[in-house]
Amino acid sequence: MEREIDKKNLVLKEDESIGTVQIADDVVAMIASLATTEVDGVSAMAGNITNELMSKVGVKNLTKGVKVEVQDKNVTVDLAVTMEYGYNIPATCQAVQQKVKNAIENMTGLTCSDVNIRIAGVNMKKDK
């Protein structure tokens, strides 16, 4: 499988007689965002909506807090997340890194070399 990199799209060329497949960078960012918010301890992406609200308002803001760079079959992801109070930050971030890496590699066939995380805030649960 040969891959060519475009600025905003990754073009996968398997068999040109059939056609090509293009993956937009925003799709890779969406995969990273969804994988991140599935990890326990992550409240949301910074500046993003949660998965529960996503179906009600659409997916336009899903990639906020995610920056993706694709170069030479390699993906670098920068995430800004809001954590839930009480979770171990290093352990949760390690789980996020592994989940994002696996999701991107399994769904796109690319290699994910870096998943960098910035903790943008902590969600304090309100006791009743």
C-alpha positions in Angstrom: 0.0 0.0 0.0 1.5 3.3 -1.1 0.6 6.5 0.7 0.9 10.1 -0.4 0.5 13.0 2.0 -1.5 16.1 1.1 -1.9 19.1 3.4 -5.4 18.3 4.7 -5.9 14.8 3.3 -4.1 11.5 3.4 -4.4 9.6 0.1 -4.2 5.8 0.4 -3.4 4.2 -2.9 -3.9 0.4 -2.9 -5.2 -0.3 -6.4 -5.5 2.7 -8.7 -7.6 0.8 -11.2 -10.4 0.9 -8.5 -9.7 4.3 -7.1 -8.2 6.0 -4.1 -9.2 6.6 -0.5 -8.6 9.9 1.1 -8.7 10.5 4.9 -9.1 14.1 6.0 -6.9 15.3 8.9 -10.2 16.2 10.7 -11.2 12.5 10.6 -8.0 11.5 12.4 -8.6 14.3 14.9 -12.2 13.1 15.5 -10.9 9.5 16.1 -8.4 10.9 18.6 -11.1 13.0 20.4 -13.6 10.1 20.6 -10.9 7.7 21.9 -9.8 10.3 24.5 -13.3 10.9 25.9 -13.9 7.2 26.3 -11.2 6.9 29.0 -12.4 7.0 32.6 -11.1 10.2 34.3 -11.3 12.4 31.2 -14.2 14.9 31.6 -14.0 16.3 28.1 -11.7 17.8 25.5 -10.8 21.4 26.3 -13.3 23.6 24.5 -15.2 20.5 23.4 -18.5 18.9 24.0 -18.9 15.5 25.7 -19.9 12.3 23.8 -23.3 12.4 25.5 -24.2 15.8 24.0 -22.6 15.0 20.6 -25.7 13.3 19.2 -27.9 16.3 20.1 -25.8 19.1 18.7 -23.8 17.4 16.0 -20.1 16.8 15.6 -18.8 20.2 14.4 -17.0 21.0 17.6 -15.8 17.5 18.2 -12.2 18.2 17.2 -11.7 21.2 19.4 -8.7 20.6 21.8 -7.1 18.3 19.2 -4.2 19.1 16.8 -3.1 16.5 14.4 -0.1 16.5 12.1 0.4 13.8 9.5 3.8 13.5 7.8 5.4 10.6 6.0 2.9 7.9 7.2 3.3 9.2 10.8 0.8 10.9 13.0 1.5 13.3 15.9 -1.4 14.2 18.1 -1.7 17.1 20.6 -4.6 16.9 23.0 -5.9 19.4 25.5 -8.2 17.7 28.1 -10.2 18.4 31.2 -9.8 15.7 33.8 -12.2 14.6 36.5 -11.2 15.4 40.0 -9.8 12.4 42.0 -8.2 10.5 39.1 -4.5 9.8 38.9 -3.3 12.1 36.2 -0.3 10.1 35.0 -2.2 6.8 34.8 -5.1 8.4 33.1 -2.9 10.1 30.6 -1.1 6.9 29.8 -4.4 5.2 29.2 -5.4 8.0 26.9 -2.2 7.8 25.0 -2.5 4.1 24.4 -6.2 4.3 23.5 -5.6 7.1 21.0 -2.6 5.4 19.4 -4.4 2.1 19.0 -7.6 3.8 17.6 -5.6 5.8 15.0 -3.4 2.9 13.9 -6.3 0.4 13.7 -8.7 2.7 11.8 -6.3 4.4 9.4 -3.2 2.1 9.0 -0.9 5.0 9.9 1.7 5.0 12.6 1.0 7.2 15.6 4.4 8.2 17.1 3.4 10.8 19.6 0.3 11.6 21.7 1.0 14.7 23.7 -1.5 15.7 26.4 -2.0 19.1 28.0 -4.2 19.1 31.1 -6.3 22.3 30.6 -8.4 21.9 33.7 -10.0 19.7 36.3 -13.8 19.2 36.6 -14.8 19.5 40.3 -17.7 17.3 41.1 -20.4 19.1 43.1 -21.6 17.3 46.2 -25.2 17.6 47.0 
